[in-house]
Amino acid sequence: LSPLLEAAENLSAEDRQALTLLLRDASLAEDLAETDFTSESGRRLWRAISEKKPGNERDWAELLTPLGEADRRLLSSLLVDAQPVENPRRHLGELISKRRCRVRLKEIEPVVLAMGDGGRAVDEALRAEYRRLISELKGSKRPT
């Protein structure tokens, strides 16, 4: 695969959405962490945007210059594809909140599901967090 196709394929839909919102308002980069991106391409582009915080066309040109060819083309394609969003900060907040919930759920789910098995202690606070995350992500509680 070409570097551009590889970078584009490695960019998850959520990474693409988050980066597109950052292209609309680069100041949103401060609301994110590198760990909010699942792909290396997403993390590289977030770092570039958060370090430069471009605000005008000249800034964007300066941002693109040090990037590799694949990242430059990917960011350029995101700039072209970016659609206006009424409230980018709220939209990004919802997107990242869900992503962070999924990551935390993935971390604690095996522990919660194993609680009570083989004499393991039941951590009610962790179980409550698990149920809250399930409820937020799925809209209904899953029995544990």
C-alpha positions as CSV (number, residue, x, y, z in Angstrom):
1,L,0.0,0.0,0.0
2,S,1.0,3.6,-0.6
3,P,1.9,5.5,2.6
4,L,-1.2,7.7,2.1
5,L,-3.5,4.7,1.8
6,E,-1.9,3.0,4.7
7,A,-2.3,6.2,6.9
8,A,-5.9,6.6,5.8
9,E,-6.7,3.0,6.5
10,N,-5.2,3.1,9.9
11,L,-7.2,6.2,10.8
12,S,-10.3,5.1,12.7
13,A,-13.7,6.7,12.0
14,E,-13.5,8.3,15.5
15,D,-10.0,9.6,14.9
16,R,-11.1,11.0,11.6
17,Q,-14.1,12.7,13.3
18,A,-12.0,14.2,16.1
19,L,-9.3,15.5,13.7
20,T,-12.0,17.0,11.4
21,L,-13.4,18.9,14.4
22,L,-9.8,20.0,15.3
23,L,-9.4,21.4,11.8
24,R,-12.5,23.5,12.4
25,D,-11.2,24.8,15.8
26,A,-7.6,24.0,16.6
27,S,-8.0,25.2,20.2
28,L,-10.0,22.0,20.8
29,A,-6.7,20.2,20.8
30,E,-6.2,21.2,24.5
31,D,-9.3,19.2,25.4
32,L,-7.7,16.0,24.1
33,A,-4.8,13.7,25.0
34,E,-2.7,11.6,22.8
35,T,-4.3,8.5,24.2
36,D,-7.7,9.7,22.8
37,F,-6.5,8.6,19.4
38,T,-6.4,4.9,18.4
39,S,-4.2,5.2,15.4
40,E,-0.6,6.3,15.1
41,S,-1.6,8.6,12.3
42,G,-4.2,10.2,14.5
43,R,-1.7,10.7,17.3
44,R,0.8,12.3,15.0
45,L,-1.7,14.7,13.5
46,W,-3.1,15.6,16.9
47,R,0.5,16.4,18.1
48,A,1.1,18.6,15.1
49,I,-2.1,20.5,15.5
50,S,-1.8,20.8,19.3
51,E,1.8,22.1,19.1
52,K,1.0,24.6,16.3
53,K,-2.6,25.6,17.1
54,P,-3.1,27.0,13.6
55,G,-5.5,29.8,13.2
56,N,-5.2,31.1,9.7
57,E,-4.1,29.8,6.2
58,R,-0.5,30.6,6.8
59,D,-0.4,28.7,10.0
60,W,-1.9,25.7,8.3
61,A,0.8,25.9,5.6
62,E,3.5,26.0,8.4
63,L,1.8,23.0,10.1
64,L,1.8,20.9,6.9
65,T,5.5,21.6,6.0
66,P,7.3,19.4,8.6
67,L,4.8,16.5,8.2
68,G,5.7,13.4,6.2
69,E,4.1,13.1,2.7
70,A,1.4,10.7,3.8
71,D,0.4,12.8,6.9
72,R,0.4,16.0,4.8
73,R,-1.9,14.4,2.2
74,L,-4.2,12.9,4.9
75,L,-4.5,16.2,6.7
76,S,-5.1,18.0,3.4
77,S,-7.9,15.5,2.6
78,L,-9.4,16.0,6.0
79,L,-9.3,19.8,5.5
80,V,-11.1,19.4,2.2
81,D,-13.7,16.9,3.6
82,A,-14.4,18.8,6.8
83,Q,-18.1,19.9,7.0
84,P,-19.2,22.8,9.2
85,V,-20.4,21.7,12.7
86,E,-22.6,23.9,14.8
87,N,-20.9,23.3,18.1
88,P,-17.6,21.5,17.6
89,R,-16.6,21.6,21.3
90,R,-19.8,19.9,22.4
91,H,-19.6,17.4,19.5
92,L,-15.9,16.6,20.3
93,G,-16.7,16.3,24.0
94,E,-19.4,13.7,23.3
95,L,-17.2,11.8,21.0
96,I,-14.3,11.6,23.3
97,S,-16.4,10.9,26.4
98,K,-17.8,7.8,24.7
99,R,-14.4,6.7,23.6
100,R,-13.0,7.2,27.1
101,C,-15.9,5.2,28.5
102,R,-15.2,2.3,26.1
103,V,-11.6,2.3,27.0
104,R,-12.3,2.2,30.7
105,L,-15.0,-0.4,30.2
106,K,-12.5,-2.6,28.4
107,E,-10.1,-2.2,31.3
108,I,-12.5,-3.1,34.1
109,E,-14.8,-5.6,32.4
110,P,-12.6,-8.7,32.9
111,V,-12.1,-7.8,36.5
112,V,-15.8,-7.2,37.2
113,L,-16.8,-10.4,35.4
114,A,-14.4,-12.4,37.5
115,M,-15.5,-10.9,40.8
116,G,-17.0,-13.5,43.1
117,D,-15.4,-16.4,41.1
118,G,-13.1,-18.6,43.1
119,G,-13.5,-16.6,46.3
120,R,-12.5,-13.2,44.7
121,A,-13.8,-10.2,46.7
122,V,-16.5,-8.2,45.1
123,D,-15.7,-4.5,44.7
124,E,-19.0,-2.8,44.7
125,A,-17.6,0.6,43.6
126,L,-16.0,-1.1,40.6
127,R,-19.2,-3.0,39.8
128,A,-21.2,0.3,40.1
129,E,-18.7,2.0,37.7
130,Y,-19.1,-0.9,35.3
131,R,-22.9,-0.7,35.3
132,R,-22.7,3.1,34.8
133,L,-20.4,2.7,31.8
134,I,-22.6,0.0,30.3
135,S,-25.6,2.3,30.8
136,E,-23.9,5.3,29.2
137,L,-22.6,3.3,26.2
138,K,-25.5,1.0,25.6
139,G,-28.4,2.8,27.1
140,S,-29.3,-0.2,29.3
141,K,-27.7,-2.0,32.1
142,R,-26.1,-5.4,31.5
143,P,-26.4,-7.9,34.4
144,T,-23.1,-8.8,36.0
